[in-house]
Amino acid sequence: MSINSESDITTNMQIGPTTEGMVRIYIEAEGINLPMDFSPEEALEIAEELSAAAKMVAGEK
């Protein structure tokens, strides 16, 4: 499966800080619980990548 492949899987995503000072992205789907922890610096990089991708799709620069 690639980034452009569609899927019928329904997921729930939560994002928030942990008590250990990390940023957690938590993905939940049928039979899957996937916590992913990132340092604050990594989380900011991910946020920048998300913002850049959204701007590309929206036709912004």
URLIN-V148976 format. One record per backbone hydrogen bond with DSSP energy under -0.5 kcal/mol. NH is the residue of the N-H (numbers start at 1). CO is the residue of the C=O. Records with the same first field share a line. If there is no record, write none. Layout:
NH: CO + CO
This chain:
5: 2
12: 28
14: 26
16: 24
18: 22
21: 18
23: 38
24: 16 + 22
25: 36
26: 14 + 24
27: 25 + 34
28: 12
29: 32
30: 10
32: 29
34: 27
35: 33
36: 25
38: 23
43: 39
44: 40
45: 41
46: 42
47: 43
48: 44
49: 45
50: 46
51: 47
52: 48
53: 49
54: 50
55: 51
56: 52
57: 53
58: 54
59: 55 + 56
60: 55
